[in-house]
Amino acid sequence: MKIFYTCEYCGEHIDTLEVDQIDEVKFGFDCLTAQERQDIIKTDVEQNTVHVKSLCDFCITSMGMDDNVALGMPAINKSYIH
């Protein structure tokens, strides 16, 4: 199964991962609400792919979201930005 990560803001391709199965905890999907999952993750069963909306580094920086202190997040954990 391929997982395609695309920037929700600019549409840029971020990365593609190939996995045997999706571990929701490993990918951080377990932290999402049902509504967030519906908004962020799209599964194509026929193509055996998953498309995940995220933010690229450029957009994170341009939106000022790279400053963890301003976001109230510890400097070592950016996993909350999907």
C-alpha positions in Angstrom: 0.0 0.0 0.0 1.3 3.5 -0.9 0.7 6.5 1.3 0.9 9.8 -0.5 1.4 12.9 1.6 0.4 16.2 0.0 0.5 19.7 1.3 -3.1 20.9 1.9 -2.1 24.5 1.5 0.0 24.6 -1.7 -0.7 21.2 -3.1 3.0 20.2 -3.3 3.9 16.5 -3.0 5.6 15.9 0.3 6.5 12.2 0.3 5.3 8.7 -0.6 5.7 5.8 1.7 5.1 2.1 0.8 4.0 -0.1 3.7 2.4 -3.5 4.1 -0.2 -2.2 6.4 -1.0 1.0 8.2 -0.2 1.2 11.9 -2.4 4.0 13.0 -0.3 4.7 16.2 2.9 4.8 14.2 1.5 7.3 11.7 -0.2 9.4 14.3 -3.7 8.7 12.9 -4.9 7.5 16.3 -4.8 11.1 17.6 -7.3 12.3 15.0 -11.0 12.7 15.7 -13.4 11.1 13.3 -14.0 14.4 11.6 -10.2 15.1 11.2 -9.8 11.6 9.7 -12.5 12.3 7.2 -11.0 15.7 6.3 -7.3 14.6 6.2 -7.2 10.9 5.1 -8.7 9.5 1.8 -8.4 5.8 1.0 -8.7 4.4 -2.5 -9.3 0.7 -2.0 -9.2 -0.1 -5.8 -5.7 1.6 -6.1 -4.6 0.3 -2.7 -3.5 3.9 -1.8 -4.0 6.4 1.0 -3.8 10.1 0.5 -3.0 12.2 3.5 -3.3 16.0 3.6 -0.5 17.6 5.6 1.6 20.8 5.4 5.0 21.0 3.8 8.0 22.6 5.5 7.8 25.7 3.3 4.1 26.4 4.2 4.7 25.7 7.9 7.4 28.3 7.9 5.5 30.8 5.8 2.5 30.6 8.1 4.8 31.1 11.1 4.0 27.7 12.5 7.6 26.6 12.8 7.9 28.5 16.1 7.0 25.8 18.6 7.1 28.3 21.5 4.5 30.5 19.9 2.4 27.3 19.3 2.8 26.3 22.9 4.4 23.0 21.9 7.6 21.4 23.2 10.5 22.0 20.8 11.0 18.2 20.3 7.5 17.3 19.2 6.1 18.5 15.9 3.8 15.5 15.4 0.7 17.5 16.3 0.9 19.4 13.0 -0.8 17.2 10.4 
